[in-house]
């Protein structure tokens, strides 16, 4: 079995694939509209979108590593450990949200299945009763319409239970992978020269 290699624009340190994020300061990593203290703020939406897209693009079993390159020291008293804790807290919250959405999806699917089956049984029963009507095109049209409508009522429950949960499970796997990633805080002087097409996101506000 062959192992899929990561895209060439991502650096590799040891056995870890790096997702590089270049910032002026750690404050840019947080959502400036959130009034909570820095340690409790949501992460910047652009940074989160980039991290997710990079994690989804990097296939294979190798672990990830989030590397933050800061051009300036933090203007507030934030240690590297606190920045890492804030990042992990964000993804812990995201995992809880994803798990909640998955539970809601399953509950909705079960309810939709019960409703769909009830509608199907009712309409098929009515289709059988329609056989008692006088023979003619109107009877056949009515019977066929009841049967088709009954099976159409099952379309949404089947879609929910068979397909709609796949993206949610994929998101949960991505979040779990990010929670297992090492977080490294570095400064611009330590930043490697960008590779061609390097995947590093500058957050500017």
Biotite code that builds the C-alpha atoms (Angstrom):
import biotite.structure as struc

atoms = struc.array([
    struc.Atom([0.000, 0.000, 0.000], chain_id="A", res_id=1, res_name="UNK", atom_name="CA", element="C"),
    struc.Atom([1.429, 3.399, -0.981], chain_id="A", res_id=2, res_name="UNK", atom_name="CA", element="C"),
    struc.Atom([1.369, 6.440, 1.314], chain_id="A", res_id=3, res_name="UNK", atom_name="CA", element="C"),
    struc.Atom([0.120, 9.650, -0.242], chain_id="A", res_id=4, res_name="UNK", atom_name="CA", element="C"),
    struc.Atom([2.702, 12.435, -0.072], chain_id="A", res_id=5, res_name="UNK", atom_name="CA", element="C"),
    struc.Atom([1.685, 15.887, 1.170], chain_id="A", res_id=6, res_name="UNK", atom_name="CA", element="C"),
    struc.Atom([1.586, 18.767, -1.325], chain_id="A", res_id=7, res_name="UNK", atom_name="CA", element="C"),
    struc.Atom([5.108, 20.117, -1.899], chain_id="A", res_id=8, res_name="UNK", atom_name="CA", element="C"),
    struc.Atom([4.252, 23.599, -0.601], chain_id="A", res_id=9, res_name="UNK", atom_name="CA", element="C"),
    struc.Atom([3.997, 22.299, 2.984], chain_id="A", res_id=10, res_name="UNK", atom_name="CA", element="C"),
    struc.Atom([7.191, 21.986, 4.976], chain_id="A", res_id=11, res_name="UNK", atom_name="CA", element="C"),
    struc.Atom([8.066, 18.788, 6.818], chain_id="A", res_id=12, res_name="UNK", atom_name="CA", element="C"),
    struc.Atom([9.863, 18.772, 10.150], chain_id="A", res_id=13, res_name="UNK", atom_name="CA", element="C"),
    struc.Atom([10.762, 15.262, 11.221], chain_id="A", res_id=14, res_name="UNK", atom_name="CA", element="C"),
    struc.Atom([7.596, 13.232, 10.744], chain_id="A", res_id=15, res_name="UNK", atom_name="CA", element="C"),
    struc.Atom([5.288, 16.270, 11.046], chain_id="A", res_id=16, res_name="UNK", atom_name="CA", element="C"),
    struc.Atom([3.769, 18.284, 8.206], chain_id="A", res_id=17, res_name="UNK", atom_name="CA", element="C"),
    struc.Atom([3.798, 21.996, 9.015], chain_id="A", res_id=18, res_name="UNK", atom_name="CA", element="C"),
    struc.Atom([0.968, 24.447, 8.505], chain_id="A", res_id=19, res_name="UNK", atom_name="CA", element="C"),
    struc.Atom([2.755, 27.818, 8.628], chain_id="A", res_id=20, res_name="UNK", atom_name="CA", element="C"),
    struc.Atom([0.870, 30.952, 9.656], chain_id="A", res_id=21, res_name="UNK", atom_name="CA", element="C"),
    struc.Atom([2.698, 34.281, 9.459], chain_id="A", res_id=22, res_name="UNK", atom_name="CA", element="C"),
    struc.Atom([1.337, 37.097, 11.617], chain_id="A", res_id=23, res_name="UNK", atom_name="CA", element="C"),
    struc.Atom([2.446, 40.557, 12.678], chain_id="A", res_id=24, res_name="UNK", atom_name="CA", element="C"),
    struc.Atom([1.549, 39.671, 16.271], chain_id="A", res_id=25, res_name="UNK", atom_name="CA", element="C"),
    struc.Atom([-0.390, 37.056, 18.202], chain_id="A", res_id=26, res_name="UNK", atom_name="CA", element="C"),
    struc.Atom([-3.328, 39.472, 18.522], chain_id="A", res_id=27, res_name="UNK", atom_name="CA", element="C"),
    struc.Atom([-4.079, 38.954, 14.821], chain_id="A", res_id=28, res_name="UNK", atom_name="CA", element="C"),
    struc.Atom([-4.843, 35.323, 15.507], chain_id="A", res_id=29, res_name="UNK", atom_name="CA", element="C"),
    struc.Atom([-7.872, 36.286, 17.591], chain_id="A", res_id=30, res_name="UNK", atom_name="CA", element="C"),
    struc.Atom([-11.187, 37.736, 16.495], chain_id="A", res_id=31, res_name="UNK", atom_name="CA", element="C"),
    struc.Atom([-10.911, 41.434, 17.319], chain_id="A", res_id=32, res_name="UNK", atom_name="CA", element="C"),
    struc.Atom([-14.721, 41.772, 17.444], chain_id="A", res_id=33, res_name="UNK", atom_name="CA", element="C"),
    struc.Atom([-14.966, 39.345, 20.356], chain_id="A", res_id=34, res_name="UNK", atom_name="CA", element="C"),
    struc.Atom([-15.003, 41.380, 23.614], chain_id="A", res_id=35, res_name="UNK", atom_name="CA", element="C"),
    struc.Atom([-13.765, 38.456, 25.713], chain_id="A", res_id=36, res_name="UNK", atom_name="CA", element="C"),
    struc.Atom([-10.182, 38.443, 27.036], chain_id="A", res_id=37, res_name="UNK", atom_name="CA", element="C"),
    struc.Atom([-7.579, 37.205, 24.556], chain_id="A", res_id=38, res_name="UNK", atom_name="CA", element="C"),
    struc.Atom([-7.321, 33.825, 26.243], chain_id="A", res_id=39, res_name="UNK", atom_name="CA", element="C"),
    struc.Atom([-11.044, 33.221, 25.702], chain_id="A", res_id=40, res_name="UNK", atom_name="CA", element="C"),
    struc.Atom([-11.590, 34.838, 22.298], chain_id="A", res_id=41, res_name="UNK", atom_name="CA", element="C"),
    struc.Atom([-12.571, 33.026, 19.147], chain_id="A", res_id=42, res_name="UNK", atom_name="CA", element="C"),
    struc.Atom([-9.833, 32.676, 16.574], chain_id="A", res_id=43, res_name="UNK", atom_name="CA", element="C"),
    struc.Atom([-9.827, 34.875, 13.493], chain_id="A", res_id=44, res_name="UNK", atom_name="CA", element="C"),
    struc.Atom([-12.169, 33.419, 10.849], chain_id="A", res_id=45, res_name="UNK", atom_name="CA", element="C"),
    struc.Atom([-9.556, 33.746, 8.065], chain_id="A", res_id=46, res_name="UNK", atom_name="CA", element="C"),
    struc.Atom([-6.984, 31.852, 10.094], chain_id="A", res_id=47, res_name="UNK", atom_name="CA", element="C"),
    struc.Atom([-9.474, 29.110, 11.013], chain_id="A", res_id=48, res_name="UNK", atom_name="CA", element="C"),
    struc.Atom([-10.588, 28.704, 7.385], chain_id="A", res_id=49, res_name="UNK", atom_name="CA", element="C"),
    struc.Atom([-6.989, 28.464, 6.259], chain_id="A", res_id=50, res_name="UNK", atom_name="CA", element="C"),
    struc.Atom([-6.072, 25.902, 8.920], chain_id="A", res_id=51, res_name="UNK", atom_name="CA", element="C"),
    struc.Atom([-9.065, 23.742, 8.031], chain_id="A", res_id=52, res_name="UNK", atom_name="CA", element="C"),
    struc.Atom([-8.434, 23.906, 4.288], chain_id="A", res_id=53, res_name="UNK", atom_name="CA", element="C"),
    struc.Atom([-4.766, 23.016, 4.802], chain_id="A", res_id=54, res_name="UNK", atom_name="CA", element="C"),
    struc.Atom([-5.589, 20.109, 7.137], chain_id="A", res_id=55, res_name="UNK", atom_name="CA", element="C"),
    struc.Atom([-8.140, 18.768, 4.652], chain_id="A", res_id=56, res_name="UNK", atom_name="CA", element="C"),
    struc.Atom([-5.641, 19.089, 1.805], chain_id="A", res_id=57, res_name="UNK", atom_name="CA", element="C"),
    struc.Atom([-2.872, 17.255, 3.657], chain_id="A", res_id=58, res_name="UNK", atom_name="CA", element="C"),
    struc.Atom([-3.888, 13.630, 3.412], chain_id="A", res_id=59, res_name="UNK", atom_name="CA", element="C"),
    struc.Atom([-2.098, 10.666, 4.909], chain_id="A", res_id=60, res_name="UNK", atom_name="CA", element="C"),
    struc.Atom([-1.210, 9.433, 8.378], chain_id="A", res_id=61, res_name="UNK", atom_name="CA", element="C"),
    struc.Atom([1.575, 11.922, 9.187], chain_id="A", res_id=62, res_name="UNK", atom_name="CA", element="C"),
    struc.Atom([0.810, 14.228, 12.148], chain_id="A", res_id=63, res_name="UNK", atom_name="CA", element="C"),
    struc.Atom([0.318, 17.951, 11.640], chain_id="A", res_id=64, res_name="UNK", atom_name="CA", element="C"),
    struc.Atom([2.183, 20.829, 13.236], chain_id="A", res_id=65, res_name="UNK", atom_name="CA", element="C"),
    struc.Atom([0.833, 24.379, 13.493], chain_id="A", res_id=66, res_name="UNK", atom_name="CA", element="C"),
    struc.Atom([3.698, 26.871, 13.320], chain_id="A", res_id=67, res_name="UNK", atom_name="CA", element="C"),
    struc.Atom([2.986, 30.538, 14.088], chain_id="A", res_id=68, res_name="UNK", atom_name="CA", element="C"),
    struc.Atom([5.654, 32.980, 12.922], chain_id="A", res_id=69, res_name="UNK", atom_name="CA", element="C"),
    struc.Atom([5.219, 36.330, 14.697], chain_id="A", res_id=70, res_name="UNK", atom_name="CA", element="C"),
    struc.Atom([6.870, 39.503, 13.429], chain_id="A", res_id=71, res_name="UNK", atom_name="CA", element="C"),
    struc.Atom([6.317, 41.402, 16.683], chain_id="A", res_id=72, res_name="UNK", atom_name="CA", element="C"),
    struc.Atom([6.076, 40.401, 20.341], chain_id="A", res_id=73, res_name="UNK", atom_name="CA", element="C"),
    struc.Atom([2.603, 40.347, 21.824], chain_id="A", res_id=74, res_name="UNK", atom_name="CA", element="C"),
    struc.Atom([1.380, 43.705, 23.112], chain_id="A", res_id=75, res_name="UNK", atom_name="CA", element="C"),
    struc.Atom([-0.379, 42.004, 26.002], chain_id="A", res_id=76, res_name="UNK", atom_name="CA", element="C"),
    struc.Atom([0.871, 39.528, 28.529], chain_id="A", res_id=77, res_name="UNK", atom_name="CA", element="C"),
    struc.Atom([0.359, 36.320, 26.558], chain_id="A", res_id=78, res_name="UNK", atom_name="CA", element="C"),
    struc.Atom([2.808, 33.481, 26.933], chain_id="A", res_id=79, res_name="UNK", atom_name="CA", element="C"),
    struc.Atom([3.396, 30.872, 24.244], chain_id="A", res_id=80, res_name="UNK", atom_name="CA", element="C"),
    struc.Atom([1.597, 28.349, 26.446], chain_id="A", res_id=81, res_name="UNK", atom_name="CA", element="C"),
    struc.Atom([-1.464, 30.620, 26.681], chain_id="A", res_id=82, res_name="UNK", atom_name="CA", element="C"),
    struc.Atom([-1.552, 31.104, 22.913], chain_id="A", res_id=83, res_name="UNK", atom_name="CA", element="C"),
    struc.Atom([-1.368, 27.335, 22.427], chain_id="A", res_id=84, res_name="UNK", atom_name="CA", element="C"),
    struc.Atom([-4.086, 26.810, 25.049], chain_id="A", res_id=85, res_name="UNK", atom_name="CA", element="C"),
    struc.Atom([-6.341, 29.323, 23.260], chain_id="A", res_id=86, res_name="UNK", atom_name="CA", element="C"),
    struc.Atom([-5.870, 27.501, 19.951], chain_id="A", res_id=87, res_name="UNK", atom_name="CA", element="C"),
    struc.Atom([-6.649, 24.135, 21.526], chain_id="A", res_id=88, res_name="UNK", atom_name="CA", element="C"),
    struc.Atom([-9.666, 25.572, 23.350], chain_id="A", res_id=89, res_name="UNK", atom_name="CA", element="C"),
    struc.Atom([-11.051, 26.804, 20.020], chain_id="A", res_id=90, res_name="UNK", atom_name="CA", element="C"),
    struc.Atom([-10.797, 23.372, 18.420], chain_id="A", res_id=91, res_name="UNK", atom_name="CA", element="C"),
    struc.Atom([-12.130, 21.650, 21.551], chain_id="A", res_id=92, res_name="UNK", atom_name="CA", element="C"),
    struc.Atom([-15.182, 23.896, 21.279], chain_id="A", res_id=93, res_name="UNK", atom_name="CA", element="C"),
    struc.Atom([-15.422, 23.158, 17.564], chain_id="A", res_id=94, res_name="UNK", atom_name="CA", element="C"),
    struc.Atom([-15.309, 19.412, 18.225], chain_id="A", res_id=95, res_name="UNK", atom_name="CA", element="C"),
    struc.Atom([-18.129, 19.749, 20.744], chain_id="A", res_id=96, res_name="UNK", atom_name="CA", element="C"),
    struc.Atom([-20.141, 21.727, 18.183], chain_id="A", res_id=97, res_name="UNK", atom_name="CA", element="C"),
    struc.Atom([-19.512, 19.125, 15.473], chain_id="A", res_id=98, res_name="UNK", atom_name="CA", element="C"),
    struc.Atom([-20.554, 16.306, 17.822], chain_id="A", res_id=99, res_name="UNK", atom_name="CA", element="C"),
    struc.Atom([-23.709, 18.230, 18.657], chain_id="A", res_id=100, res_name="UNK", atom_name="CA", element="C"),
    struc.Atom([-24.526, 18.705, 14.972], chain_id="A", res_id=101, res_name="UNK", atom_name="CA", element="C"),
    struc.Atom([-23.975, 14.994, 14.367], chain_id="A", res_id=102, res_name="UNK", atom_name="CA", element="C"),
    struc.Atom([-26.362, 14.058, 17.198], chain_id="A", res_id=103, res_name="UNK", atom_name="CA", element="C"),
    struc.Atom([-28.947, 16.505, 15.850], chain_id="A", res_id=104, res_name="UNK", atom_name="CA", element="C"),
    struc.Atom([-28.536, 15.064, 12.358], chain_id="A", res_id=105, res_name="UNK", atom_name="CA", element="C"),
    struc.Atom([-29.139, 11.541, 13.638], chain_id="A", res_id=106, res_name="UNK", atom_name="CA", element="C"),
    struc.Atom([-32.192, 12.571, 15.643], chain_id="A", res_id=107, res_name="UNK", atom_name="CA", element="C"),
    struc.Atom([-33.613, 14.437, 12.658], chain_id="A", res_id=108, res_name="UNK", atom_name="CA", element="C"),
    struc.Atom([-32.938, 11.414, 10.451], chain_id="A", res_id=109, res_name="UNK", atom_name="CA", element="C"),
    struc.Atom([-34.805, 9.093, 12.822], chain_id="A", res_id=110, res_name="UNK", atom_name="CA", element="C"),
    struc.Atom([-37.779, 11.468, 13.026], chain_id="A", res_id=111, res_name="UNK", atom_name="CA", element="C"),
    struc.Atom([-37.786, 11.956, 9.254], chain_id="A", res_id=112, res_name="UNK", atom_name="CA", element="C"),
    struc.Atom([-37.649, 8.177, 8.767], chain_id="A", res_id=113, res_name="UNK", atom_name="CA", element="C"),
    struc.Atom([-40.643, 7.650, 11.057], chain_id="A", res_id=114, res_name="UNK", atom_name="CA", element="C"),
    struc.Atom([-42.632, 10.351, 9.232], chain_id="A", res_id=115, res_name="UNK", atom_name="CA", element="C"),
    struc.Atom([-41.581, 9.083, 5.812], chain_id="A", res_id=116, res_name="UNK", atom_name="CA", element="C"),
    struc.Atom([-42.551, 5.493, 6.617], chain_id="A", res_id=117, res_name="UNK", atom_name="CA", element="C"),
    struc.Atom([-45.916, 6.629, 7.988], chain_id="A", res_id=118, res_name="UNK", atom_name="CA", element="C"),
    struc.Atom([-46.616, 8.618, 4.821], chain_id="A", res_id=119, res_name="UNK", atom_name="CA", element="C"),
    struc.Atom([-45.448, 5.732, 2.618], chain_id="A", res_id=120, res_name="UNK", atom_name="CA", element="C"),
    struc.Atom([-47.652, 3.147, 4.362], chain_id="A", res_id=121, res_name="UNK", atom_name="CA", element="C"),
    struc.Atom([-50.650, 5.489, 4.277], chain_id="A", res_id=122, res_name="UNK", atom_name="CA", element="C"),
    struc.Atom([-50.299, 6.334, 0.583], chain_id="A", res_id=123, res_name="UNK", atom_name="CA", element="C"),
    struc.Atom([-49.652, 2.728, -0.452], chain_id="A", res_id=124, res_name="UNK", atom_name="CA", element="C"),
    struc.Atom([-52.739, 1.691, 1.488], chain_id="A", res_id=125, res_name="UNK", atom_name="CA", element="C"),
    struc.Atom([-54.764, 4.364, -0.309], chain_id="A", res_id=126, res_name="UNK", atom_name="CA", element="C"),
    struc.Atom([-53.335, 3.145, -3.605], chain_id="A", res_id=127, res_name="UNK", atom_name="CA", element="C"),
    struc.Atom([-54.638, -0.338, -2.848], chain_id="A", res_id=128, res_name="UNK", atom_name="CA", element="C"),
    struc.Atom([-58.039, 1.049, -1.930], chain_id="A", res_id=129, res_name="UNK", atom_name="CA", element="C"),
    struc.Atom([-58.075, 2.891, -5.256], chain_id="A", res_id=130, res_name="UNK", atom_name="CA", element="C"),
    struc.Atom([-58.322, -0.499, -6.970], chain_id="A", res_id=131, res_name="UNK", atom_name="CA", element="C"),
    struc.Atom([-61.983, -0.511, -5.955], chain_id="A", res_id=132, res_name="UNK", atom_name="CA", element="C"),
    struc.Atom([-62.688, 2.489, -8.133], chain_id="A", res_id=133, res_name="UNK", atom_name="CA", element="C"),
    struc.Atom([-64.115, 1.966, -11.602], chain_id="A", res_id=134, res_name="UNK", atom_name="CA", element="C"),
    struc.Atom([-61.549, 0.857, -14.146], chain_id="A", res_id=135, res_name="UNK", atom_name="CA", element="C"),
    struc.Atom([-60.174, 3.723, -16.186], chain_id="A", res_id=136, res_name="UNK", atom_name="CA", element="C"),
    struc.Atom([-57.337, 6.148, -16.739], chain_id="A", res_id=137, res_name="UNK", atom_name="CA", element="C"),
    struc.Atom([-58.338, 8.257, -13.730], chain_id="A", res_id=138, res_name="UNK", atom_name="CA", element="C"),
    struc.Atom([-57.972, 5.268, -11.377], chain_id="A", res_id=139, res_name="UNK", atom_name="CA", element="C"),
    struc.Atom([-54.541, 4.359, -12.753], chain_id="A", res_id=140, res_name="UNK", atom_name="CA", element="C"),
    struc.Atom([-53.336, 7.949, -12.568], chain_id="A", res_id=141, res_name="UNK", atom_name="CA", element="C"),
    struc.Atom([-54.526, 8.205, -8.962], chain_id="A", res_id=142, res_name="UNK", atom_name="CA", element="C"),
    struc.Atom([-52.873, 4.918, -7.964], chain_id="A", res_id=143, res_name="UNK", atom_name="CA", element="C"),
    struc.Atom([-49.591, 5.755, -9.641], chain_id="A", res_id=144, res_name="UNK", atom_name="CA", element="C"),
    struc.Atom([-49.607, 9.235, -8.104], chain_id="A", res_id=145, res_name="UNK", atom_name="CA", element="C"),
    struc.Atom([-50.149, 7.831, -4.601], chain_id="A", res_id=146, res_name="UNK", atom_name="CA", element="C"),
    struc.Atom([-47.374, 5.258, -5.004], chain_id="A", res_id=147, res_name="UNK", atom_name="CA", element="C"),
    struc.Atom([-44.880, 7.774, -6.413], chain_id="A", res_id=148, res_name="UNK", atom_name="CA", element="C"),
    struc.Atom([-45.706, 10.366, -3.746], chain_id="A", res_id=149, res_name="UNK", atom_name="CA", element="C"),
    struc.Atom([-45.256, 7.738, -1.024], chain_id="A", res_id=150, res_name="UNK", atom_name="CA", element="C"),
    struc.Atom([-41.770, 6.824, -2.218], chain_id="A", res_id=151, res_name="UNK", atom_name="CA", element="C"),
    struc.Atom([-40.831, 10.470, -2.747], chain_id="A", res_id=152, res_name="UNK", atom_name="CA", element="C"),
    struc.Atom([-41.664, 11.020, 0.934], chain_id="A", res_id=153, res_name="UNK", atom_name="CA", element="C"),
    struc.Atom([-38.857, 8.558, 1.754], chain_id="A", res_id=154, res_name="UNK", atom_name="CA", element="C"),
    struc.Atom([-36.267, 10.496, -0.252], chain_id="A", res_id=155, res_name="UNK", atom_name="CA", element="C"),
    struc.Atom([-35.337, 12.986, 2.459], chain_id="A", res_id=156, res_name="UNK", atom_name="CA", element="C"),
    struc.Atom([-34.993, 10.426, 5.323], chain_id="A", res_id=157, res_name="UNK", atom_name="CA", element="C"),
    struc.Atom([-32.804, 8.238, 3.120], chain_id="A", res_id=158, res_name="UNK", atom_name="CA", element="C"),
    struc.Atom([-30.648, 11.226, 2.152], chain_id="A", res_id=159, res_name="UNK", atom_name="CA", element="C"),
    struc.Atom([-30.227, 12.274, 5.798], chain_id="A", res_id=160, res_name="UNK", atom_name="CA", element="C"),
    struc.Atom([-29.412, 8.796, 7.114], chain_id="A", res_id=161, res_name="UNK", atom_name="CA", element="C"),
    struc.Atom([-27.175, 7.686, 4.253], chain_id="A", res_id=162, res_name="UNK", atom_name="CA", element="C"),
    struc.Atom([-25.368, 10.777, 2.982], chain_id="A", res_id=163, res_name="UNK", atom_name="CA", element="C"),
    struc.Atom([-25.811, 14.048, 4.914], chain_id="A", res_id=164, res_name="UNK", atom_name="CA", element="C"),
    struc.Atom([-23.728, 12.904, 7.890], chain_id="A", res_id=165, res_name="UNK", atom_name="CA", element="C"),
    struc.Atom([-20.575, 12.201, 5.842], chain_id="A", res_id=166, res_name="UNK", atom_name="CA", element="C"),
    struc.Atom([-19.352, 15.839, 5.717], chain_id="A", res_id=167, res_name="UNK", atom_name="CA", element="C"),
    struc.Atom([-19.959, 16.202, 9.468], chain_id="A", res_id=168, res_name="UNK", atom_name="CA", element="C"),
    struc.Atom([-17.939, 13.074, 10.247], chain_id="A", res_id=169, res_name="UNK", atom_name="CA", element="C"),
    struc.Atom([-15.194, 14.325, 7.920], chain_id="A", res_id=170, res_name="UNK", atom_name="CA", element="C"),
    struc.Atom([-15.145, 17.649, 9.785], chain_id="A", res_id=171, res_name="UNK", atom_name="CA", element="C"),
    struc.Atom([-14.902, 15.821, 13.112], chain_id="A", res_id=172, res_name="UNK", atom_name="CA", element="C"),
    struc.Atom([-11.923, 13.807, 11.873], chain_id="A", res_id=173, res_name="UNK", atom_name="CA", element="C"),
    struc.Atom([-10.248, 17.021, 10.712], chain_id="A", res_id=174, res_name="UNK", atom_name="CA", element="C"),
    struc.Atom([-10.831, 18.712, 14.086], chain_id="A", res_id=175, res_name="UNK", atom_name="CA", element="C"),
    struc.Atom([-9.499, 15.671, 15.954], chain_id="A", res_id=176, res_name="UNK", atom_name="CA", element="C"),
    struc.Atom([-6.395, 15.714, 13.783], chain_id="A", res_id=177, res_name="UNK", atom_name="CA", element="C"),
    struc.Atom([-5.834, 19.402, 14.528], chain_id="A", res_id=178, res_name="UNK", atom_name="CA", element="C"),
    struc.Atom([-6.293, 18.785, 18.250], chain_id="A", res_id=179, res_name="UNK", atom_name="CA", element="C"),
    struc.Atom([-3.492, 16.234, 18.040], chain_id="A", res_id=180, res_name="UNK", atom_name="CA", element="C"),
    struc.Atom([-1.190, 18.672, 16.236], chain_id="A", res_id=181, res_name="UNK", atom_name="CA", element="C"),
    struc.Atom([1.779, 20.236, 17.977], chain_id="A", res_id=182, res_name="UNK", atom_name="CA", element="C"),
    struc.Atom([1.656, 24.042, 18.194], chain_id="A", res_id=183, res_name="UNK", atom_name="CA", element="C"),
    struc.Atom([4.919, 25.956, 17.833], chain_id="A", res_id=184, res_name="UNK", atom_name="CA", element="C"),
    struc.Atom([5.297, 29.722, 18.386], chain_id="A", res_id=185, res_name="UNK", atom_name="CA", element="C"),
    struc.Atom([8.263, 31.282, 16.606], chain_id="A", res_id=186, res_name="UNK", atom_name="CA", element="C"),
    struc.Atom([9.392, 34.724, 15.512], chain_id="A", res_id=187, res_name="UNK", atom_name="CA", element="C"),
    struc.Atom([10.089, 36.162, 12.085], chain_id="A", res_id=188, res_name="UNK", atom_name="CA", element="C"),
    struc.Atom([13.824, 35.782, 12.477], chain_id="A", res_id=189, res_name="UNK", atom_name="CA", element="C"),
    struc.Atom([13.312, 32.021, 12.740], chain_id="A", res_id=190, res_name="UNK", atom_name="CA", element="C"),
    struc.Atom([11.051, 31.805, 9.690], chain_id="A", res_id=191, res_name="UNK", atom_name="CA", element="C"),
    struc.Atom([12.373, 29.682, 6.814], chain_id="A", res_id=192, res_name="UNK", atom_name="CA", element="C"),
    struc.Atom([12.509, 31.107, 3.330], chain_id="A", res_id=193, res_name="UNK", atom_name="CA", element="C"),
    struc.Atom([9.095, 30.548, 1.732], chain_id="A", res_id=194, res_name="UNK", atom_name="CA", element="C"),
    struc.Atom([8.988, 27.691, -0.758], chain_id="A", res_id=195, res_name="UNK", atom_name="CA", element="C"),
    struc.Atom([7.425, 28.266, -4.155], chain_id="A", res_id=196, res_name="UNK", atom_name="CA", element="C"),
    struc.Atom([3.703, 28.259, -3.517], chain_id="A", res_id=197, res_name="UNK", atom_name="CA", element="C"),
    struc.Atom([4.333, 28.069, 0.215], chain_id="A", res_id=198, res_name="UNK", atom_name="CA", element="C"),
    struc.Atom([1.172, 27.684, 2.226], chain_id="A", res_id=199, res_name="UNK", atom_name="CA", element="C"),
    struc.Atom([1.468, 30.441, 4.782], chain_id="A", res_id=200, res_name="UNK", atom_name="CA", element="C"),
    struc.Atom([-1.388, 32.770, 5.496], chain_id="A", res_id=201, res_name="UNK", atom_name="CA", element="C"),
    struc.Atom([-0.832, 36.443, 6.353], chain_id="A", res_id=202, res_name="UNK", atom_name="CA", element="C"),
    struc.Atom([-3.731, 37.778, 8.425], chain_id="A", res_id=203, res_name="UNK", atom_name="CA", element="C"),
    struc.Atom([-4.041, 41.502, 7.820], chain_id="A", res_id=204, res_name="UNK", atom_name="CA", element="C"),
    struc.Atom([-6.469, 43.872, 9.551], chain_id="A", res_id=205, res_name="UNK", atom_name="CA", element="C"),
])
